[in-house]
Amino acid sequence: MLKRVMVGVMVRFIRVYQVYISPLKWPCCRFTPTCSQYGIEAIRKYGPVGGALRTAWRILRCNPWCKGGHDPP
């Protein structure tokens, strides 16, 4: 029950970012799916802790020195 609530809260937080913050900045994600979409998928697949860790690692890799490409969770 608590896990489901945490997943819902985290996904809503990312959705708020996608709707209100992401459109204000230049699109720069080097990966598909985008880092925020990856975060949603990873949190749903691996739970709040595992998904958050994978999302953090993905965001750290999303930089100008990374090749990028298709990287599903």
C-alpha positions as a LaTeX table, in Angstrom:
\begin{tabular}{lrrr}
\hline
Residue & $x$ (\AA) & $y$ (\AA) & $z$ (\AA) \\
\hline
Met1 & 0.00 & 0.00 & 0.00 \\
Leu2 & 2.70 & 2.51 & 0.99 \\
Lys3 & 4.76 & 1.52 & $-2.05$ \\
Arg4 & 1.83 & 2.28 & $-4.35$ \\
Val5 & 1.30 & 5.68 & $-2.73$ \\
Met6 & 4.99 & 6.56 & $-3.05$ \\
Val7 & 5.01 & 5.53 & $-6.72$ \\
Gly8 & 1.95 & 7.72 & $-7.34$ \\
Val9 & 3.50 & 10.73 & $-5.60$ \\
Met10 & 6.80 & 10.38 & $-7.48$ \\
Val11 & 5.07 & 9.96 & $-10.84$ \\
Arg12 & 2.91 & 13.04 & $-10.20$ \\
Phe13 & 6.01 & 15.04 & $-9.30$ \\
Ile14 & 7.62 & 14.07 & $-12.63$ \\
Arg15 & 4.39 & 14.88 & $-14.52$ \\
Val16 & 4.35 & 18.36 & $-12.96$ \\
Tyr17 & 7.93 & 18.80 & $-14.16$ \\
Gln18 & 6.96 & 17.61 & $-17.67$ \\
Val19 & 3.99 & 19.98 & $-17.93$ \\
Tyr20 & 5.23 & 23.14 & $-16.22$ \\
Ile21 & 9.04 & 23.18 & $-16.16$ \\
Ser22 & 10.27 & 21.15 & $-19.13$ \\
Pro23 & 8.56 & 23.34 & $-21.77$ \\
Leu24 & 10.45 & 26.38 & $-20.43$ \\
Lys25 & 13.88 & 24.96 & $-21.23$ \\
Trp26 & 15.60 & 23.96 & $-24.45$ \\
Pro27 & 15.11 & 20.26 & $-25.31$ \\
Cys28 & 18.46 & 18.64 & $-24.62$ \\
Cys29 & 17.92 & 15.01 & $-23.62$ \\
Arg30 & 20.33 & 12.75 & $-25.48$ \\
Phe31 & 18.36 & 9.60 & $-24.77$ \\
Thr32 & 15.07 & 8.08 & $-25.82$ \\
Pro33 & 12.82 & 7.91 & $-23.92$ \\
Thr34 & 13.44 & 11.31 & $-22.33$ \\
Cys35 & 14.91 & 11.31 & $-18.83$ \\
Ser36 & 11.58 & 12.25 & $-17.25$ \\
Gln37 & 9.70 & 9.52 & $-19.13$ \\
Tyr38 & 12.47 & 7.08 & $-18.19$ \\
Gly39 & 11.96 & 8.10 & $-14.56$ \\
Ile40 & 8.24 & 7.33 & $-14.69$ \\
Glu41 & 8.82 & 3.94 & $-16.32$ \\
Ala42 & 11.66 & 3.02 & $-13.94$ \\
Ile43 & 9.68 & 3.99 & $-10.83$ \\
Arg44 & 6.69 & 1.95 & $-11.98$ \\
Lys45 & 8.87 & $-1.04$ & $-12.90$ \\
Tyr46 & 11.39 & $-1.08$ & $-10.01$ \\
Gly47 & 9.50 & 0.73 & $-7.25$ \\
Pro48 & 10.29 & 4.02 & $-5.52$ \\
Val49 & 13.84 & 3.27 & $-4.36$ \\
Gly50 & 15.11 & 1.27 & $-7.33$ \\
Gly51 & 13.41 & 3.57 & $-9.81$ \\
Ala52 & 14.76 & 6.70 & $-8.15$ \\
Leu53 & 18.31 & 5.32 & $-8.15$ \\
Arg54 & 18.10 & 4.32 & $-11.82$ \\
Thr55 & 16.62 & 7.71 & $-12.71$ \\
Ala56 & 19.38 & 9.56 & $-10.84$ \\
Trp57 & 22.02 & 7.50 & $-12.69$ \\
Arg58 & 20.32 & 8.26 & $-16.00$ \\
Ile59 & 20.25 & 12.02 & $-15.29$ \\
Leu60 & 23.95 & 11.94 & $-14.38$ \\
Arg61 & 24.71 & 10.25 & $-17.71$ \\
Cys62 & 22.67 & 12.81 & $-19.69$ \\
Asn63 & 25.46 & 15.27 & $-20.45$ \\
Pro64 & 27.33 & 16.63 & $-23.50$ \\
Trp65 & 30.05 & 13.97 & $-23.21$ \\
Cys66 & 27.65 & 11.02 & $-23.38$ \\
Lys67 & 26.71 & 9.47 & $-26.72$ \\
Gly68 & 23.08 & 8.89 & $-25.68$ \\
Gly69 & 20.73 & 6.75 & $-27.75$ \\
His70 & 17.91 & 4.36 & $-26.93$ \\
Asp71 & 18.04 & 3.40 & $-23.24$ \\
Pro72 & 14.84 & 1.84 & $-21.89$ \\
Pro73 & 14.54 & 1.17 & $-18.13$ \\
\hline
\end{tabular}
